[in-house]
């Protein structure tokens, strides 16, 4: 069999077509690149065109052999695993050659890196269910995240169910894509350039309230920064309201600096219950 380097459009269907082409042409893949990452090489290489029918045939075959392997394949493609396409390709090759028996052995050299990467993906998605912070922007809830993995496809069902009567978006800064939801429909689209709008006075007030709440409930005697970073890793702080600087709490209609977003001096908790009113739409976790 001929050794070959493939490059494709970066889509999951395009990757499945790489698997199809390798079998159809009796070629062993030594590397698989996205179009934008491919660098001309002395090794034999060619572009693979995406064909939905070919992609469906490959995926149906994997599902028939093992639904678990199909789930690993789909989720593994969302991970930040280095050379993930090659790892997933080798997983499929072994599955078709030997059957699904090796999938029960987590230490298997072909399964282990993929299964480990999927665990990391699902763990990050679980954390972000609690770390996403929304802001109210003219009747639409908006948020930004900076994950290592492409978590939006995993988070979609959770947030669409939680905010099914709202309009919202979540922008992934790392992968330049956004999840949009409205009227019961959700889509994920690439979005190269995005800048979150500054808050109006109402949203700025809610952000300050959330920051004050966060500061007020802290117990000084039990302050443990190492424990906090274990349960709330520092790499997520850049998009969390409670860790932002003063500019994050300044309303666009008011050039003056907003009051310092911290607990009032000498007061450990609010003095009285606030008047009944609408719940905070933007900064609640």
C-alpha positions as CSV (number, residue, x, y, z in Angstrom):
1,X,0.0,0.0,0.0
2,X,1.2,3.5,-0.8
3,X,1.9,6.0,2.0
4,X,0.2,9.4,1.5
5,X,-0.4,12.7,3.2
6,X,-3.9,14.1,2.9
7,X,-5.2,17.6,3.4
8,X,-8.9,18.5,3.7
9,X,-11.3,21.4,4.5
10,X,-11.3,20.9,8.3
11,X,-14.8,19.7,8.6
12,X,-15.8,16.4,10.3
13,X,-17.4,15.2,7.0
14,X,-14.1,16.1,5.2
15,X,-12.2,14.0,7.7
16,X,-14.5,11.0,7.2
17,X,-13.8,11.4,3.4
18,X,-10.1,11.1,4.1
19,X,-10.8,7.7,5.7
20,X,-13.0,6.8,2.7
21,X,-10.3,7.8,0.2
22,X,-7.5,5.9,2.0
23,X,-9.5,2.7,1.7
24,X,-10.7,3.4,-1.8
25,X,-7.2,4.1,-3.1
26,X,-5.4,1.6,-0.8
27,X,-3.3,4.3,0.7
28,X,-1.9,4.4,4.2
29,X,-2.0,7.9,5.8
30,X,1.1,9.2,7.5
31,X,-0.4,12.7,8.1
32,X,-3.7,14.5,7.8
33,X,-3.8,18.3,7.7
34,X,-6.4,21.0,7.4
35,X,-6.1,23.1,4.2
36,X,-4.9,26.1,6.2
37,X,-2.2,24.1,8.1
38,X,-0.8,22.2,5.1
39,X,2.8,23.0,4.1
40,X,4.1,21.6,0.7
41,X,6.2,18.6,1.4
42,X,8.5,16.1,-0.6
43,X,6.2,13.3,0.5
44,X,3.3,12.3,-1.8
45,X,0.2,14.3,-0.9
46,X,-3.1,15.3,-2.3
47,X,-6.3,17.2,-1.4
48,X,-9.5,15.4,-0.4
49,X,-12.8,16.9,-1.5
50,X,-15.7,16.6,0.9
51,X,-18.5,14.3,-0.3
52,X,-21.4,13.9,2.1
53,X,-22.3,10.5,0.7
54,X,-18.8,9.1,1.3
55,X,-18.8,10.6,4.8
56,X,-22.1,9.0,5.6
57,X,-20.9,5.6,4.4
58,X,-17.9,5.8,6.7
59,X,-19.8,6.9,9.7
60,X,-22.5,4.3,9.3
61,X,-19.8,1.6,9.1
62,X,-18.2,2.8,12.3
63,X,-21.6,2.9,14.1
64,X,-22.4,-0.6,12.9
65,X,-19.1,-1.9,14.3
66,X,-19.4,0.0,17.6
67,X,-21.7,2.9,18.7
68,X,-19.1,3.7,21.4
69,X,-16.4,4.1,18.7
70,X,-18.6,6.4,16.7
71,X,-19.1,8.6,19.8
72,X,-15.4,8.7,20.3
73,X,-14.9,9.6,16.7
74,X,-17.3,12.5,16.8
75,X,-16.2,13.9,20.2
76,X,-12.5,13.2,19.5
77,X,-12.7,15.5,16.5
78,X,-13.7,18.3,18.9
79,X,-10.7,17.9,21.1
80,X,-7.4,19.7,21.2
81,X,-5.4,16.5,20.9
82,X,-2.3,17.1,18.7
83,X,-2.6,15.3,15.4
84,X,-6.1,14.3,16.3
85,X,-7.0,13.3,12.7
86,X,-4.2,10.8,12.6
87,X,-5.1,9.3,16.0
88,X,-8.8,9.0,14.9
89,X,-7.8,7.5,11.6
90,X,-5.7,4.8,13.3
91,X,-8.6,4.1,15.7
92,X,-11.0,3.5,12.8
93,X,-8.4,1.4,10.9
94,X,-7.9,-0.8,14.0
95,X,-11.7,-1.0,14.6
96,X,-12.3,-2.2,11.0
97,X,-9.4,-4.6,11.1
98,X,-9.8,-6.2,14.6
99,X,-13.3,-5.4,15.7
100,X,-14.4,-3.5,18.8
101,X,-12.7,-5.8,21.4
102,X,-9.8,-3.4,22.0
103,X,-12.2,-0.6,23.0
104,X,-12.5,-2.3,26.4
105,X,-8.8,-1.8,27.1
106,X,-8.3,1.8,28.1
107,X,-4.5,1.3,28.1
108,X,-4.5,0.3,24.4
109,X,-2.0,2.5,22.6
110,X,-4.5,3.4,19.9
111,X,-7.5,4.0,22.1
112,X,-5.8,5.7,25.1
113,X,-4.9,9.1,23.6
114,X,-8.3,9.5,22.0
115,X,-10.3,8.4,25.1
116,X,-8.1,10.6,27.3
117,X,-8.7,13.6,25.0
118,X,-12.4,13.0,25.0
119,X,-12.4,12.9,28.8
120,X,-10.6,16.3,28.8
121,X,-13.2,17.7,26.4
122,X,-16.2,16.5,28.5
123,X,-14.5,17.7,31.7
124,X,-14.0,21.2,30.3
125,X,-17.6,21.3,29.0
126,X,-18.8,20.4,32.5
127,X,-16.8,23.2,34.1
128,X,-18.1,25.7,31.6
129,X,-21.7,24.9,32.4
130,X,-21.0,26.8,35.6
131,X,-18.3,29.2,34.5
132,X,-20.2,30.9,31.5
133,X,-21.2,34.5,32.4
134,X,-23.9,36.1,30.3
135,X,-24.5,39.8,29.8
136,X,-27.7,41.4,28.7
137,X,-27.2,43.2,25.4
138,X,-30.4,44.9,24.1
139,X,-32.6,42.0,24.8
140,X,-30.1,39.3,23.9
141,X,-27.9,37.4,26.3
142,X,-24.2,37.2,25.2
143,X,-21.2,35.5,26.6
144,X,-17.5,34.7,25.7
145,X,-15.4,31.7,26.5
146,X,-11.8,30.7,25.9
147,X,-11.7,26.8,26.0
148,X,-9.0,24.5,24.8
149,X,-11.4,22.2,23.1
150,X,-14.3,23.0,20.7
151,X,-16.9,22.7,23.4
152,X,-19.8,24.5,21.8
153,X,-21.3,21.4,20.2
154,X,-21.2,19.7,23.6
155,X,-22.7,22.7,25.5
156,X,-25.4,23.4,22.9
157,X,-28.1,21.1,24.4
158,X,-27.5,22.3,28.0
159,X,-27.8,26.0,27.4
160,X,-30.6,25.7,24.8
161,X,-32.6,23.7,27.4
162,X,-31.7,26.1,30.2
163,X,-32.5,29.3,28.3
164,X,-35.2,28.0,25.9
165,X,-37.3,31.1,26.2
166,X,-34.3,33.5,25.6
167,X,-32.2,34.7,22.7
168,X,-28.5,34.2,23.4
169,X,-25.1,33.6,21.9
170,X,-21.8,32.2,23.2
171,X,-18.6,33.2,21.4
172,X,-15.6,30.9,21.5
173,X,-12.6,33.2,21.3
174,X,-10.1,30.3,20.8
175,X,-11.8,28.6,17.8
176,X,-13.4,31.8,16.4
177,X,-17.0,30.4,16.3
178,X,-20.3,31.2,18.0
179,X,-23.4,29.4,19.2
180,X,-26.5,31.4,18.3
181,X,-30.0,30.5,19.8
182,X,-33.4,32.0,19.2
183,X,-37.0,30.7,18.9
184,X,-36.0,27.1,19.6
185,X,-33.3,26.9,17.0
186,X,-29.6,26.8,17.5
187,X,-26.7,27.0,15.1
188,X,-22.9,27.2,15.4
189,X,-21.2,29.4,12.9
190,X,-17.6,30.6,12.3
191,X,-17.0,34.2,13.4
192,X,-13.5,35.6,12.9
193,X,-13.9,39.1,14.3
194,X,-16.0,39.8,17.3
195,X,-16.0,42.5,20.0
196,X,-18.5,42.4,22.8
197,X,-20.5,45.6,23.2
198,X,-19.9,47.6,26.4
199,X,-22.7,47.4,29.0
200,X,-25.4,49.9,29.4
201,X,-26.2,51.3,32.9
202,X,-28.5,48.4,33.9
203,X,-26.1,45.7,32.8
204,X,-23.2,47.5,34.5
205,X,-25.2,47.7,37.7
206,X,-25.9,43.9,37.6
207,X,-22.2,43.2,37.1
208,X,-21.4,45.3,40.1
209,X,-24.0,43.5,42.2
210,X,-22.6,40.1,41.1
211,X,-19.0,41.2,42.0
212,X,-20.1,42.5,45.4
213,X,-22.0,39.3,46.1
214,X,-18.9,37.3,45.2
215,X,-16.7,39.4,47.4
216,X,-19.2,39.6,50.3
217,X,-19.7,35.8,50.7
218,X,-16.0,35.2,50.9
219,X,-14.8,34.0,54.3
220,X,-11.4,35.7,55.1
221,X,-10.3,33.1,57.6
222,X,-10.9,30.3,55.0
223,X,-9.1,32.0,52.1
224,X,-7.3,29.3,50.1
225,X,-6.1,30.4,46.7
226,X,-4.8,27.0,45.8
227,X,-8.1,25.3,46.5
228,X,-9.9,28.1,44.5
229,X,-7.7,27.5,41.5
230,X,-8.3,23.7,41.8
231,X,-12.1,24.2,41.6
232,X,-12.0,27.2,39.4
233,X,-8.9,27.0,37.2
234,X,-7.2,30.4,36.5
235,X,-7.3,30.0,32.7
236,X,-11.1,30.5,32.9
237,X,-11.0,33.8,34.8
238,X,-10.5,36.0,31.8
239,X,-14.2,35.7,30.9
240,X,-15.7,35.5,34.4
241,X,-17.4,38.7,35.7
242,X,-16.0,38.4,39.2
243,X,-12.4,38.6,38.1
244,X,-12.6,41.6,35.7
245,X,-11.1,45.1,36.1
246,X,-12.9,48.4,36.5
247,X,-13.5,48.9,32.8
248,X,-15.8,45.8,32.8
249,X,-18.2,47.6,35.2
250,X,-18.3,50.9,33.5
251,X,-21.5,51.7,31.5
252,X,-21.1,53.0,28.0
253,X,-23.6,55.9,28.6
254,X,-21.6,57.0,31.7
255,X,-18.0,57.9,31.0
256,X,-17.3,58.3,34.7
257,X,-15.8,55.3,36.5
258,X,-18.4,53.0,38.1
259,X,-18.3,52.5,41.9
260,X,-15.6,50.0,43.0
261,X,-17.2,46.6,42.6
262,X,-16.5,45.2,46.0
263,X,-18.2,44.6,49.3
264,X,-19.0,47.9,51.3
265,X,-16.3,48.6,53.8
266,X,-17.1,47.2,57.2
267,X,-20.2,45.4,56.0
268,X,-20.1,41.6,55.6
269,X,-23.5,41.3,54.0
270,X,-26.2,43.6,52.4
271,X,-28.0,45.6,55.1
272,X,-31.5,44.8,53.9
273,X,-33.2,42.6,51.3
274,X,-33.6,44.4,47.9
275,X,-37.0,45.3,46.6
276,X,-38.7,42.7,44.5
277,X,-37.8,43.0,40.9
278,X,-36.6,41.2,37.8
279,X,-33.8,38.7,38.3
280,X,-30.4,39.5,37.0
281,X,-30.3,38.5,33.3
282,X,-26.7,38.9,32.5
283,X,-24.2,38.1,35.1
284,X,-25.8,35.2,36.9
285,X,-23.9,31.9,36.4
